[in-house]
Amino acid sequence: MYSKSSPRLEIVRRVPGTFWEPTPGSGIHHFGYWSDDVAADTAELESHGYVIEAIRRGPDGTPFFAFLRSTTGFRVELVTRSAQPSLERGWAHQAEPATGHMPVSSEE
């Protein structure tokens, strides 16, 4: 689930034994950033020791998003800026669930 205001907060359900574990000792899974060039920004982070944990490519083969982990466990998500308008429209139109429980979404 995403917050409706900035800075954006995304709630991700912890899934033991998978990529969806928070950074050890912090409870935080990742910090996300818009990227004008996910491939180039990913390569730059890799040059500083970050390791790709997950990447999804768009229909044209360019990375849509990438999750990278530092040597300390800190994670960064890079999302193509071209997706920003459609994602923001989706965030603005989120409906409150009738149960009062907020659904949790993953990006994969």
C-alpha atoms as a printed R data frame, in Angstrom:
    type eleno elety resid chain resno       x       y       z
1   ATOM     1    CA   MET     A     1   0.000   0.000   0.000
2   ATOM     2    CA   TYR     A     2   1.224   3.499  -0.763
3   ATOM     3    CA   SER     A     3   0.631   6.768   1.025
4   ATOM     4    CA   LYS     A     4  -1.278   9.438  -0.872
5   ATOM     5    CA   SER     A     5   1.147  12.249  -0.058
6   ATOM     6    CA   SER     A     6   4.846  12.969  -0.498
7   ATOM     7    CA   PRO     A     7   7.255  11.800   0.588
8   ATOM     8    CA   ARG     A     8   5.692   8.527  -0.483
9   ATOM     9    CA   LEU     A     9   5.559   5.645   2.009
10  ATOM    10    CA   GLU     A    10   5.108   2.117   0.709
11  ATOM    11    CA   ILE     A    11   4.084  -0.655   3.064
12  ATOM    12    CA   VAL     A    12   5.500  -4.016   1.981
13  ATOM    13    CA   ARG     A    13   4.580  -7.280   3.664
14  ATOM    14    CA   ARG     A    14   7.559  -9.168   5.049
15  ATOM    15    CA   VAL     A    15   7.933 -12.619   3.492
16  ATOM    16    CA   PRO     A    16  10.446 -14.695   5.496
17  ATOM    17    CA   GLY     A    17  13.191 -16.325   3.470
18  ATOM    18    CA   THR     A    18  12.620 -14.149   0.391
19  ATOM    19    CA   PHE     A    19  13.753 -10.874  -1.084
20  ATOM    20    CA   TRP     A    20  10.888  -9.223   0.844
21  ATOM    21    CA   GLU     A    21  12.774  -9.229   4.159
22  ATOM    22    CA   PRO     A    22  13.622  -5.828   5.685
23  ATOM    23    CA   THR     A    23  17.211  -4.686   5.986
24  ATOM    24    CA   PRO     A    24  18.600  -6.519   9.049
25  ATOM    25    CA   GLY     A    25  18.255  -4.467  12.220
26  ATOM    26    CA   SER     A    26  16.209  -1.680  10.651
27  ATOM    27    CA   GLY     A    27  12.709  -2.837   9.718
28  ATOM    28    CA   ILE     A    28  13.040  -0.841   6.477
29  ATOM    29    CA   HIS     A    29  12.977  -2.679   3.165
30  ATOM    30    CA   HIS     A    30  14.172   0.052   0.785
31  ATOM    31    CA   PHE     A    31  14.280   3.683  -0.234
32  ATOM    32    CA   GLY     A    32  12.988   4.457  -3.719
33  ATOM    33    CA   TYR     A    33  14.090   7.028  -6.246
34  ATOM    34    CA   TRP     A    34  12.909   8.116  -9.673
35  ATOM    35    CA   SER     A    35  15.564   7.557 -12.320
36  ATOM    36    CA   ASP     A    36  15.894   9.095 -15.769
37  ATOM    37    CA   ASP     A    37  18.101   6.137 -16.768
38  ATOM    38    CA   VAL     A    38  17.693   3.046 -14.584
39  ATOM    39    CA   ALA     A    39  20.401   1.110 -16.455
40  ATOM    40    CA   ALA     A    40  23.014   3.868 -16.039
41  ATOM    41    CA   ASP     A    41  22.086   4.562 -12.411
42  ATOM    42    CA   THR     A    42  22.196   0.829 -11.665
43  ATOM    43    CA   ALA     A    43  25.670   0.595 -13.192
44  ATOM    44    CA   GLU     A    44  26.789   3.594 -11.110
45  ATOM    45    CA   LEU     A    45  25.558   1.995  -7.882
46  ATOM    46    CA   GLU     A    46  27.208  -1.309  -8.857
47  ATOM    47    CA   SER     A    47  30.502   0.568  -9.271
48  ATOM    48    CA   HIS     A    48  30.125   1.559  -5.598
49  ATOM    49    CA   GLY     A    49  29.594  -2.031  -4.435
50  ATOM    50    CA   TYR     A    50  25.795  -2.336  -4.677
51  ATOM    51    CA   VAL     A    51  24.465  -5.701  -5.896
52  ATOM    52    CA   ILE     A    52  21.337  -6.137  -8.023
53  ATOM    53    CA   GLU     A    53  18.708  -8.115  -6.111
54  ATOM    54    CA   ALA     A    54  15.829  -7.713  -8.561
55  ATOM    55    CA   ILE     A    55  15.265  -6.056 -11.894
56  ATOM    56    CA   ARG     A    56  12.248  -5.849 -14.167
57  ATOM    57    CA   ARG     A    57  12.487  -4.813 -17.764
58  ATOM    58    CA   GLY     A    58   9.825  -3.042 -19.761
59  ATOM    59    CA   PRO     A    59   8.524  -4.243 -23.152
60  ATOM    60    CA   ASP     A    60  11.386  -2.446 -24.908
61  ATOM    61    CA   GLY     A    61  13.987  -4.319 -22.826
62  ATOM    62    CA   THR     A    62  15.131  -1.329 -20.767
63  ATOM    63    CA   PRO     A    63  14.937  -1.638 -16.979
64  ATOM    64    CA   PHE     A    64  11.606  -0.457 -15.539
65  ATOM    65    CA   PHE     A    65  12.867  -0.804 -11.975
66  ATOM    66    CA   ALA     A    66  15.805  -2.279 -10.098
67  ATOM    67    CA   PHE     A    67  16.445  -3.117  -6.446
68  ATOM    68    CA   LEU     A    68  20.061  -2.907  -5.336
69  ATOM    69    CA   ARG     A    69  21.608  -3.799  -1.964
70  ATOM    70    CA   SER     A    70  24.688  -2.196  -0.456
71  ATOM    71    CA   THR     A    71  27.369  -4.075   1.464
72  ATOM    72    CA   THR     A    72  25.649  -2.929   4.689
73  ATOM    73    CA   GLY     A    73  22.262  -4.304   3.568
74  ATOM    74    CA   PHE     A    74  20.750  -0.916   2.729
75  ATOM    75    CA   ARG     A    75  18.458  -1.240  -0.322
76  ATOM    76    CA   VAL     A    76  17.681   1.238  -3.066
77  ATOM    77    CA   GLU     A    77  14.892   0.941  -5.615
78  ATOM    78    CA   LEU     A    78  15.284   2.842  -8.875
79  ATOM    79    CA   VAL     A    79  12.100   3.337 -10.905
80  ATOM    80    CA   THR     A    80  12.001   4.819 -14.368
81  ATOM    81    CA   ARG     A    81  10.755   8.391 -14.269
82  ATOM    82    CA   SER     A    82   8.609   7.680 -17.336
83  ATOM    83    CA   ALA     A    83   6.331   5.625 -15.038
84  ATOM    84    CA   GLN     A    84   5.843   8.483 -12.568
85  ATOM    85    CA   PRO     A    85   2.664   9.995 -14.099
86  ATOM    86    CA   SER     A    86   0.782   6.683 -14.272
87  ATOM    87    CA   LEU     A    87   1.927   5.574 -10.806
88  ATOM    88    CA   GLU     A    88   0.894   8.900  -9.301
89  ATOM    89    CA   ARG     A    89  -2.552   8.609 -10.917
90  ATOM    90    CA   GLY     A    90  -2.902   5.144  -9.365
91  ATOM    91    CA   TRP     A    91  -1.821   6.380  -5.955
92  ATOM    92    CA   ALA     A    92  -4.311   9.256  -6.127
93  ATOM    93    CA   HIS     A    93  -7.182   6.856  -6.843
94  ATOM    94    CA   GLN     A    94  -6.530   4.235  -4.179
95  ATOM    95    CA   ALA     A    95  -9.731   3.214  -2.457
96  ATOM    96    CA   GLU     A    96  -9.939   2.595   1.260
97  ATOM    97    CA   PRO     A    97 -10.822  -1.067   1.883
98  ATOM    98    CA   ALA     A    98 -14.174  -1.696   3.555
99  ATOM    99    CA   THR     A    99 -12.551  -3.929   6.197
100 ATOM   100    CA   GLY     A   100 -10.371  -1.168   7.567
101 ATOM   101    CA   HIS     A   101  -7.302  -3.278   6.807
102 ATOM   102    CA   MET     A   102  -4.933  -1.784   4.286
103 ATOM   103    CA   PRO     A   103  -3.906  -4.168   1.485
104 ATOM   104    CA   VAL     A   104  -0.206  -4.687   0.955
105 ATOM   105    CA   SER     A   105   1.242  -4.685  -2.544
106 ATOM   106    CA   SER     A   106   4.582  -5.887  -3.814
107 ATOM   107    CA   GLU     A   107   6.266  -4.675  -6.917
108 ATOM   108    CA   GLU     A   108   6.848  -8.076  -8.397
